[in-house]
């Protein structure tokens, strides 16, 4: 799907990343995967399609059409989960641009080695 962006985790980090990424089509299609119904309600309000699920679950990734996405944003609260998701996404879709939001700057290189094309370091929540 040309222009499809899949967002895994929908919170402040995802919104920050999406604000800084140029969307290359006029009406981009965005699909959000998150286990939290409140986050999904916010995503729906912002015009996204939603899939309730965990980004570590291959079935949830497939329901979101990650295998066809042009871009995938990994923006989950835990860097370890983010690494698992990044590897799963890369396995499903070697051609997608994978953008990861990480909490710990020490993980930037690891995310890059495991498949992220771009890594954003986000501020730690206190």
N, C-alpha and C positions, 0 to 999 in steps of 0.2 A: 504494500500500500504506500504509494508515494505521499510523503508528507506526514505519515503517522508518527506521532511521538507517544511513547509509553512512559508513564511516570510511576515509579515504584516507591510508594511512600508519599503521602500528601500532607505536608506540614510546612512550617516556615522555610526549611531548607529547600524543599522542592519549589516553593514559590520564588525564593531568591534565585535559584538556578534558572528557572523559566524566564524571569525578568531579564536576565543577562544573556540569554541565548537568542540569537536571531532565528525566527521561524521563517523558512525559505518559501513558504507558499502563503497565498492570501488568506485562506481559511483552513488553518491547520487542524487536523484531527488529533485530539488528545484523548488517550485512555489512561485512567488512573487505577492502579491496583493498591488497595489498602485494606487491612482487616477492620478498621474503625469506621462504623457507620456515620459518625459525625464528620469525619474527614471526607468520606464519600459524598455526603450531602453538600459540603462546601465545593467539592469538585464539580458536582452536577450543577450547582448554582453558577459556576464559572464556565459552563458550557462543555465540560468533558463528559465522555462516556465513562462508566465505572465498572470495575470488577471487584467484588468483595473477595479478598483472599490475601495470602502471604506471598511476597515476592520470591521466597525460597521454594515455593511449590511450583513445579514445572507445569502442572495443569492450569494453575492461575495465570502463569505467563503465557501459555498457549491460548487461553480464553481471551486474553488481552491482545492477541495477535502479535506478540513480541517477535515472533519469527519473521514477520513481514515489515517490522518498523524501520523507519529511516533513522530514528534516534530513540535512545532509551535513557531516561534519567533515573539514577539510583539514588534515592534520598531518604534512606531509612535511619532511624535514630542510633543504631549500633553499627560501628564500623565492621565488626566481625560478620554480622548479617549482610552488610553491604558487600563484603568481599565474596561471600557465597553467592549472592544474587548476581554480582558482576560476572563471575565465572559461569553461572547458569545461562545468563543472557548471551554471553559470548559463544557458548556452545550451541544455543538455539539460532543465533543470528550473527554469523561472523562479519557481515557487511555493515551492520548498524554502527552509528556513532554512539558510543556509550559514554555518558557523562555521569560522574559520581560526585556526590557531596560527602565529604569526610569530616569527622570531628577532630581527629588527631592528625596534625600535619606530618607526623612521622610515618603515617600510612600512605602518603601520596605515591611514593615509588612502588609500593606493593600493589596498589590499585592499578597503576599503569602496567606493571608486569603481568597482572592477571586479567587484563583486557579492557581497562578504561582508557578511552581516547583523551578525555579531559577530566581533570580532578579539581574540584572547588573545595577549599578548606573553609569550613564554617565555624563560627564562634561557638565555643562551648556554652551550654546553658548552665547557669549557676543554680 
